[in-house]
Amino acid sequence: MVRDAEQPLEVLVAGGGVAALETVLALNVLAGEHVRVRLLTAAPEFVSRPLRIGEPFGRGPTQRHSLKEFAATTGSALIEDQFEWLDGEEKAVHTSGGQRLPYDALVLATGARARPAFRYAITVDDTRIAGLVGSLLSDIERSRIRSLAMVVPTPTAWPLPIYELALMTKRHADAQGCDLRITVITAETAPLAMFGVLAGLAVGKLLTDNGIHVIASAQVGVPDPFTVFIRPGQRALRVDRVVAMPQLFGPPAAGVPSGAVGGFIPVDSHGRVRRLRDVYAAGDATDFPVKHGGIAAQQADVVAASIAASAGAPVNKARFQPGLDAVLLGGERPLHLRAQYSGEHGVHAHVDILEAGAVAPKVNARYLAPYLAAREARRRLDRQRAVRPAAAASVPAVVG
């Protein structure tokens, strides 16, 4: 069937994370009435995952935003179902609920799958971080844990949470007067080496200043819950617990190409899925090695520009030029790390020490970050308005 050029391009976005929401918002700005957007996700809300790591340490609640509200405010149609398989020839998505959803352009933003890297390690899972960290802190305070190994099994993906967890845990233990030794063991050449040499030195110094030992360029085995084998050197480290980042894999789906390494979706510099027509992908599901919300948002912006141009909007297509931008929490003051990504290491890196208590965005996205900030500001205003009448009602009337 030939599409009527006078009709809006039917765009289906599959996913409910940063890449999906950034795509919808970018299309609103770049394409406007040239597109009609549907958002396919079984998730009821968007959760700001990078902030979850700080919740058990009293760093405030994680932001949560209703996807029904998001769809209503962006003029998109929400389909509460889950992507199951793709019929690329017929240009239709089939869902786990049995729906068949045709499209003119499809954006796959379905994320990656996490698997434990080691059988005997505690895997960092942001969806269960409160219970995981709460149990660790309880055992530390009861002196059941005096030594921890925190492991980054691969040099890519996104290792930053392990460093935040190490810093927050060590500072909590010190504040409680607990004797705790933490060793971070990483396959990276230096902590957060993807940001470049300057960042590696800065993060390494921060860890050392907080009494955390680092072993870099290491391959690790965990044969039991209390032993870490480290290569090269064939060293054995005995600890009370082992905590590790998960390994990530691409989402398997019939009809969607997957790469040889990790099963991630292969895309070109415009975000188009290779070997498929009018299908794009953004975020952790793609074969770009760094898995981070800021990268996902950049990919989404490139995809949105490509779709907008195809829909007839006055927009130029863009190429993906990855830039890393992140805030490392856990120290006395946050570190703001930025770099242009080139291979395994960043170039043109910048490291800034922020003021203590500074509020720095953990989701760096051109359209999603201001949207979330505006929603949070509105929530604060609503709470203030709700408190004022209650406070006024509590003041006793003065009888003259």
NORTA-V240187 format. One record per backbone hydrogen bond with DSSP energy under -0.5 kcal/mol. NH is the residue of the N-H (numbers start at 1). CO is the residue of the C=O. E is the energy in kcal/mol with one decimal. If there is no record, write none. Layout:
nh=NH co=CO e=E
nh=NH co=CO e=E
//
This chain:
nh=5 co=3 e=-0.6
nh=7 co=4 e=-1.9
nh=9 co=34 e=-3.0
nh=11 co=9 e=-0.8
nh=11 co=36 e=-2.8
nh=12 co=10 e=-0.5
nh=12 co=105 e=-2.6
nh=13 co=11 e=-0.5
nh=13 co=38 e=-3.0
nh=14 co=12 e=-0.6
nh=14 co=107 e=-3.0
nh=15 co=13 e=-0.6
nh=15 co=40 e=-2.7
nh=17 co=109 e=-0.5
nh=21 co=17 e=-2.5
nh=22 co=18 e=-2.8
nh=23 co=19 e=-1.9
nh=24 co=20 e=-2.0
nh=25 co=21 e=-2.4
nh=26 co=22 e=-2.8
nh=27 co=23 e=-2.5
nh=28 co=24 e=-1.9
nh=29 co=25 e=-1.7
nh=30 co=26 e=-3.2
nh=31 co=27 e=-2.4
nh=32 co=27 e=-1.7
nh=34 co=31 e=-2.2
nh=35 co=32 e=-1.4
nh=36 co=9 e=-2.9
nh=38 co=11 e=-2.5
nh=39 co=77 e=-3.3
nh=40 co=13 e=-3.3
nh=40 co=38 e=-0.6
nh=41 co=39 e=-0.7
nh=41 co=79 e=-2.2
nh=46 co=65 e=-3.3
nh=47 co=45 e=-0.5
nh=48 co=63 e=-2.2
nh=49 co=47 e=-1.6
nh=51 co=48 e=-1.3
nh=52 co=49 e=-1.6
nh=54 co=51 e=-1.0
nh=55 co=51 e=-0.5
nh=55 co=52 e=-1.2
nh=56 co=52 e=-0.5
nh=57 co=54 e=-1.1
nh=58 co=55 e=-2.0
nh=59 co=54 e=-1.9
nh=65 co=46 e=-2.3
nh=67 co=44 e=-2.1
nh=68 co=44 e=-0.6
nh=70 co=66 e=-1.9
nh=71 co=67 e=-2.6
nh=72 co=68 e=-2.2
nh=73 co=69 e=-2.5
nh=74 co=70 e=-1.6
nh=75 co=71 e=-0.9
nh=76 co=71 e=-1.5
nh=77 co=37 e=-2.3
nh=78 co=76 e=-0.5
nh=79 co=39 e=-3.3
nh=79 co=77 e=-0.5
nh=80 co=78 e=-0.6
nh=81 co=79 e=-1.8
nh=84 co=94 e=-2.3
nh=85 co=94 e=-2.0
nh=86 co=254 e=-2.8
nh=87 co=92 e=-2.8
nh=88 co=86 e=-0.8
nh=91 co=87 e=-0.9
nh=92 co=87 e=-1.8
nh=93 co=101 e=-2.7
nh=94 co=85 e=-3.0
nh=95 co=99 e=-2.1
nh=96 co=82 e=-2.4
nh=98 co=95 e=-1.7
nh=101 co=93 e=-3.4
nh=101 co=99 e=-0.5
nh=102 co=100 e=-0.6
nh=103 co=91 e=-1.8
nh=104 co=10 e=-2.9
nh=105 co=10 e=-2.1
nh=106 co=278 e=-2.3
nh=107 co=12 e=-2.8
nh=108 co=106 e=-0.5
nh=108 co=280 e=-3.0
nh=109 co=14 e=-2.7
nh=109 co=107 e=-0.8
nh=113 co=249 e=-3.3
nh=115 co=247 e=-2.8
nh=120 co=222 e=-0.5
nh=121 co=118 e=-0.8
nh=122 co=242 e=-3.3
nh=123 co=121 e=-0.6
nh=124 co=244 e=-2.7
nh=125 co=123 e=-0.5
nh=128 co=125 e=-2.0
nh=129 co=126 e=-0.8
nh=132 co=128 e=-2.1
nh=133 co=129 e=-2.8
nh=134 co=130 e=-2.4
nh=135 co=131 e=-2.0
nh=136 co=132 e=-1.8
nh=137 co=133 e=-3.1
nh=138 co=134 e=-2.1
nh=139 co=135 e=-2.1
nh=140 co=136 e=-2.4
nh=141 co=137 e=-2.6
nh=142 co=138 e=-1.3
nh=143 co=140 e=-1.6
nh=144 co=139 e=-2.8
nh=145 co=139 e=-1.3
nh=148 co=181 e=-2.9
nh=149 co=241 e=-2.0
nh=150 co=183 e=-2.8
nh=151 co=243 e=-2.9
nh=152 co=185 e=-2.7
nh=153 co=151 e=-0.6
nh=157 co=289 e=-1.6
nh=162 co=159 e=-1.6
nh=163 co=159 e=-0.8
nh=163 co=160 e=-0.8
nh=164 co=160 e=-1.8
nh=165 co=161 e=-2.6
nh=166 co=162 e=-2.2
nh=167 co=163 e=-2.4
nh=168 co=164 e=-2.8
nh=169 co=165 e=-2.3
nh=170 co=166 e=-2.4
nh=171 co=167 e=-2.5
nh=172 co=168 e=-2.1
nh=173 co=169 e=-2.5
nh=174 co=170 e=-2.6
nh=175 co=171 e=-2.2
nh=176 co=172 e=-1.6
nh=177 co=174 e=-1.2
nh=178 co=173 e=-3.0
nh=180 co=178 e=-0.8
nh=181 co=146 e=-2.4
nh=182 co=180 e=-0.5
nh=182 co=211 e=-0.5
nh=183 co=148 e=-2.5
nh=184 co=213 e=-3.2
nh=185 co=150 e=-2.7
nh=185 co=183 e=-0.6
nh=186 co=184 e=-0.5
nh=186 co=215 e=-2.7
nh=187 co=152 e=-1.6
nh=193 co=190 e=-1.6
nh=195 co=192 e=-2.0
nh=196 co=193 e=-2.3
nh=200 co=196 e=-2.1
nh=201 co=197 e=-2.4
nh=202 co=198 e=-2.2
nh=203 co=199 e=-3.0
nh=204 co=200 e=-2.2
nh=205 co=201 e=-2.4
nh=206 co=202 e=-2.1
nh=207 co=203 e=-2.4
nh=208 co=204 e=-2.5
nh=209 co=205 e=-3.1
nh=210 co=206 e=-1.1
nh=211 co=208 e=-2.1
nh=212 co=207 e=-2.7
nh=213 co=182 e=-2.1
nh=213 co=211 e=-0.5
nh=215 co=184 e=-3.0
nh=217 co=188 e=-3.5
nh=218 co=186 e=-2.3
nh=219 co=231 e=-3.1
nh=221 co=229 e=-2.1
nh=224 co=227 e=-0.6
nh=227 co=224 e=-1.4
nh=228 co=237 e=-2.3
nh=229 co=221 e=-3.0
nh=230 co=235 e=-3.0
nh=231 co=219 e=-2.8
nh=235 co=230 e=-2.2
nh=237 co=228 e=-2.9
nh=238 co=236 e=-0.5
nh=239 co=226 e=-2.1
nh=239 co=237 e=-0.5
nh=240 co=147 e=-1.4
nh=241 co=147 e=-0.9
nh=243 co=149 e=-3.2
nh=244 co=122 e=-2.8
nh=245 co=151 e=-2.3
nh=247 co=115 e=-2.8
nh=249 co=113 e=-2.5
nh=250 co=262 e=-3.3
nh=251 co=111 e=-0.5
nh=252 co=250 e=-0.5
nh=254 co=84 e=-0.5
nh=256 co=253 e=-2.0
nh=257 co=255 e=-0.5
nh=259 co=264 e=-3.5
nh=262 co=260 e=-0.7
nh=263 co=259 e=-0.7
nh=264 co=261 e=-0.8
nh=265 co=285 e=-3.0
nh=268 co=272 e=-1.9
nh=271 co=268 e=-1.9
nh=273 co=279 e=-2.9
nh=274 co=266 e=-2.1
nh=276 co=273 e=-1.5
nh=280 co=106 e=-3.2
nh=281 co=271 e=-2.4
nh=282 co=108 e=-2.0
nh=286 co=283 e=-1.9
nh=287 co=265 e=-1.8
nh=291 co=157 e=-1.1
nh=291 co=289 e=-0.5
nh=292 co=290 e=-0.7
nh=296 co=292 e=-2.6
nh=297 co=293 e=-2.3
nh=298 co=294 e=-1.9
nh=299 co=295 e=-2.5
nh=300 co=296 e=-2.3
nh=301 co=297 e=-2.2
nh=302 co=298 e=-1.8
nh=303 co=299 e=-2.5
nh=304 co=300 e=-2.8
nh=305 co=301 e=-2.0
nh=306 co=302 e=-2.0
nh=307 co=303 e=-2.5
nh=308 co=304 e=-2.8
nh=309 co=305 e=-2.3
nh=310 co=306 e=-2.0
nh=311 co=307 e=-1.9
nh=312 co=309 e=-1.1
nh=313 co=308 e=-2.5
nh=315 co=313 e=-2.6
nh=320 co=269 e=-2.4
nh=324 co=339 e=-3.6
nh=326 co=337 e=-2.6
nh=328 co=335 e=-3.1
nh=329 co=327 e=-0.7
nh=335 co=328 e=-2.2
nh=336 co=352 e=-3.3
nh=337 co=326 e=-3.1
nh=337 co=335 e=-0.6
nh=338 co=350 e=-2.4
nh=339 co=324 e=-2.2
nh=340 co=347 e=-2.8
nh=341 co=322 e=-1.8
nh=342 co=345 e=-1.4
nh=345 co=342 e=-1.3
nh=346 co=193 e=-0.8
nh=347 co=340 e=-3.1
nh=350 co=338 e=-2.8
nh=352 co=336 e=-2.5
nh=354 co=334 e=-2.5
nh=354 co=352 e=-0.7
nh=358 co=355 e=-2.4
nh=360 co=358 e=-0.9
nh=364 co=362 e=-0.7
nh=365 co=363 e=-1.1
nh=369 co=365 e=-1.2
nh=371 co=367 e=-1.4
nh=372 co=368 e=-2.9
nh=373 co=369 e=-2.5
nh=374 co=370 e=-2.3
nh=375 co=371 e=-2.2
nh=376 co=372 e=-2.6
nh=377 co=373 e=-2.3
nh=378 co=374 e=-2.1
nh=379 co=375 e=-2.1
nh=380 co=376 e=-2.4
nh=381 co=377 e=-2.2
nh=382 co=378 e=-2.4
nh=383 co=379 e=-2.4
nh=384 co=380 e=-2.4
nh=385 co=381 e=-2.4
nh=386 co=382 e=-1.9
nh=387 co=383 e=-1.9
nh=388 co=384 e=-2.0
nh=389 co=385 e=-1.1
nh=390 co=386 e=-0.9
nh=391 co=387 e=-2.6
nh=392 co=388 e=-2.5
nh=393 co=389 e=-2.2
nh=394 co=390 e=-1.1
nh=395 co=391 e=-0.5
nh=395 co=392 e=-1.0
nh=396 co=394 e=-0.5
nh=399 co=397 e=-0.6
nh=400 co=398 e=-0.6
//
